[in-house]
Amino acid sequence: MPDTLRVLIHAPTADALRRARNNAANLLKADPHAEVEIVVNAAGVAAALAEPHATDARLRVCANTLLATGAQAAPNLKVVPAAVLYLAQKQAEGWAYIRA
């Protein structure tokens, strides 16, 4: 049995978030067993908070961006301390990185 595909999709802008959500949906359609996380920071955070989506359970929202902008994430969103650190840690664990 092949290893489970584990993919991080980085979305630092609103346009990137739209692409990331589409990429995640398409990837999961092709491989329902894949682990996919969309990591949002910078302008991607405001877009994620403003536009709820079916892929929101896969979002990882940057706490640094929330703090810098004074925004609050909805309770259903997972917040990570720093997007850049989270991305680096996951890549060190073998996750693939895609910038949307």
C-alpha positions, 0 to 999 in steps of 0.5 A: 500500500503506497504512503498517504499523500500529504500536501500543504497548499500555501495561500498568502493572498485572496487570489491564492486562497481561491486557487488553493481551495480549488486545488484542494478540492480537485486533489481530494477528488482524485485521491480521497485519502490524501491529507491536505492542509491550506495554510493562510497568512497575510492577505489570505487570512482576511479572505478566508475569514470573509469567504467561508468555504467547504474546505475550511476544515483544512485551513490553518490560519496564521496567528501572527496575521490575526494579531497584526490585523486585529482579526479573530478566527471563527471557532471552527478554524484552526489557528497556528502560531506562525504560518512560516514556522508551520510550513517549515515544520510540516515540510520537515515531516515530509509534507509536500509544499505547493504555493497557490 
